[in-house]
Amino acid sequence: MSGSRIAATLTAGALLLPLSACSFTSNGVSCSTSSCTVTLQGEGAEAEILGTTLTFGGVQDGRASLRVGPASVSCGEGETVTAGPLELECSGVTDDSVELTATLG
């Protein structure tokens, strides 16, 4: 099978899957109907969640820096912040990662 036929087959197959609220460019994304849990590890890691791109900017003084669409926010472990259409609950912050749950606000 040629490369373009494989790509077309994969694309057609992907269209048969149920549409999800999340797609991702990093590992660790898990979604339900109205929320997604994601672990972003390493500066610059990103995920598209509920139609909005989240980018991890790193951790300083125990606070994770995040870009949510055009907005910038930071959160510490256990905090909830609102950015654009999303409410983010930061459930875990380490030196180089953040685990959070995003819901539509």
C-alpha positions as a Markdown table, in Angstrom:
| # | Residue | x | y | z |
|---|---|---|---|---|
| 1 | Met | 0.0 | 0.0 | 0.0 |
| 2 | Ser | 1.4 | 3.4 | -0.9 |
| 3 | Gly | 2.0 | 6.0 | 1.8 |
| 4 | Ser | -0.9 | 8.2 | 0.6 |
| 5 | Arg | -3.3 | 5.3 | 0.6 |
| 6 | Ile | -2.2 | 4.4 | 4.2 |
| 7 | Ala | -2.8 | 8.0 | 5.3 |
| 8 | Ala | -6.2 | 8.1 | 3.5 |
| 9 | Thr | -7.2 | 4.9 | 5.2 |
| 10 | Leu | -6.0 | 6.1 | 8.6 |
| 11 | Thr | -7.9 | 9.4 | 8.1 |
| 12 | Ala | -11.1 | 7.6 | 7.0 |
| 13 | Gly | -10.8 | 5.3 | 10.0 |
| 14 | Ala | -10.3 | 8.2 | 12.4 |
| 15 | Leu | -13.6 | 9.7 | 11.1 |
| 16 | Leu | -15.5 | 6.6 | 12.1 |
| 17 | Leu | -14.4 | 7.0 | 15.7 |
| 18 | Pro | -16.8 | 8.9 | 18.0 |
| 19 | Leu | -15.9 | 12.6 | 18.1 |
| 20 | Ser | -14.1 | 13.4 | 21.4 |
| 21 | Ala | -13.8 | 16.7 | 23.1 |
| 22 | Cys | -10.0 | 16.2 | 23.3 |
| 23 | Ser | -7.2 | 15.6 | 21.0 |
| 24 | Phe | -3.6 | 15.7 | 22.2 |
| 25 | Thr | 0.0 | 16.2 | 21.2 |
| 26 | Ser | 1.4 | 14.8 | 24.5 |
| 27 | Asn | 0.7 | 11.6 | 26.4 |
| 28 | Gly | -1.5 | 11.4 | 29.4 |
| 29 | Val | -4.9 | 12.8 | 28.3 |
| 30 | Ser | -8.1 | 11.2 | 29.5 |
| 31 | Cys | -11.5 | 12.6 | 28.8 |
| 32 | Ser | -15.1 | 12.1 | 29.8 |
| 33 | Thr | -18.1 | 13.9 | 28.4 |
| 34 | Ser | -17.5 | 17.3 | 30.0 |
| 35 | Ser | -13.9 | 17.2 | 31.4 |
| 36 | Cys | -10.4 | 16.1 | 30.7 |
| 37 | Thr | -7.5 | 15.1 | 32.9 |
| 38 | Val | -4.1 | 15.7 | 31.5 |
| 39 | Thr | -0.5 | 15.5 | 32.6 |
| 40 | Leu | 1.8 | 17.9 | 30.9 |
| 41 | Gln | 5.5 | 17.1 | 31.3 |
| 42 | Gly | 8.4 | 19.2 | 30.1 |
| 43 | Glu | 8.3 | 22.8 | 29.2 |
| 44 | Gly | 6.4 | 23.4 | 26.0 |
| 45 | Ala | 4.3 | 20.3 | 26.3 |
| 46 | Glu | 0.8 | 20.9 | 25.0 |
| 47 | Ala | -2.6 | 19.4 | 24.7 |
| 48 | Glu | -5.9 | 20.5 | 23.0 |
| 49 | Ile | -8.6 | 20.1 | 25.6 |
| 50 | Leu | -12.3 | 20.9 | 25.0 |
| 51 | Gly | -11.4 | 23.0 | 22.0 |
| 52 | Thr | -8.7 | 25.0 | 23.7 |
| 53 | Thr | -4.9 | 24.5 | 23.5 |
| 54 | Leu | -3.0 | 24.3 | 26.8 |
| 55 | Thr | 0.8 | 24.8 | 26.9 |
| 56 | Phe | 2.9 | 24.0 | 29.9 |
| 57 | Gly | 5.5 | 26.8 | 30.6 |
| 58 | Gly | 7.3 | 25.1 | 33.5 |
| 59 | Val | 7.2 | 25.3 | 37.3 |
| 60 | Gln | 8.6 | 28.0 | 39.5 |
| 61 | Asp | 8.2 | 28.2 | 43.3 |
| 62 | Gly | 5.8 | 25.3 | 43.2 |
| 63 | Arg | 3.5 | 26.9 | 40.7 |
| 64 | Ala | 2.8 | 25.6 | 37.2 |
| 65 | Ser | 2.8 | 28.2 | 34.5 |
| 66 | Leu | 0.2 | 27.5 | 31.7 |
| 67 | Arg | -0.9 | 29.2 | 28.5 |
| 68 | Val | -4.6 | 28.6 | 27.9 |
| 69 | Gly | -5.3 | 29.9 | 24.4 |
| 70 | Pro | -4.2 | 33.5 | 24.5 |
| 71 | Ala | -4.3 | 33.7 | 28.4 |
| 72 | Ser | -1.5 | 32.9 | 30.8 |
| 73 | Val | -2.3 | 31.5 | 34.3 |
| 74 | Ser | -0.4 | 29.8 | 37.1 |
| 75 | Cys | -1.6 | 27.4 | 39.7 |
| 76 | Gly | -0.3 | 25.5 | 42.7 |
| 77 | Glu | -1.2 | 22.0 | 43.7 |
| 78 | Gly | -4.8 | 21.9 | 44.9 |
| 79 | Glu | -5.8 | 25.2 | 43.3 |
| 80 | Thr | -8.5 | 25.9 | 40.8 |
| 81 | Val | -8.1 | 28.7 | 38.2 |
| 82 | Thr | -10.3 | 29.9 | 35.4 |
| 83 | Ala | -8.8 | 30.7 | 32.0 |
| 84 | Gly | -10.9 | 31.5 | 29.0 |
| 85 | Pro | -13.7 | 28.9 | 28.7 |
| 86 | Leu | -11.9 | 26.4 | 31.0 |
| 87 | Glu | -11.8 | 25.9 | 34.7 |
| 88 | Leu | -8.5 | 24.1 | 35.6 |
| 89 | Glu | -7.9 | 22.2 | 38.8 |
| 90 | Cys | -4.2 | 21.6 | 39.4 |
| 91 | Ser | -4.1 | 18.3 | 41.3 |
| 92 | Gly | -0.4 | 17.7 | 41.0 |
| 93 | Val | 2.7 | 19.9 | 40.5 |
| 94 | Thr | 6.2 | 18.6 | 40.3 |
| 95 | Asp | 9.5 | 20.2 | 39.2 |
| 96 | Asp | 8.8 | 19.4 | 35.5 |
| 97 | Ser | 5.1 | 18.5 | 35.2 |
| 98 | Val | 1.6 | 19.4 | 36.1 |
| 99 | Glu | -1.5 | 17.2 | 36.4 |
| 100 | Leu | -4.8 | 19.0 | 36.0 |
| 101 | Thr | -8.5 | 18.5 | 35.3 |
| 102 | Ala | -10.1 | 20.9 | 32.8 |
| 103 | Thr | -13.8 | 21.5 | 32.6 |
| 104 | Leu | -15.8 | 24.0 | 30.7 |
| 105 | Gly | -16.5 | 26.9 | 33.0 |
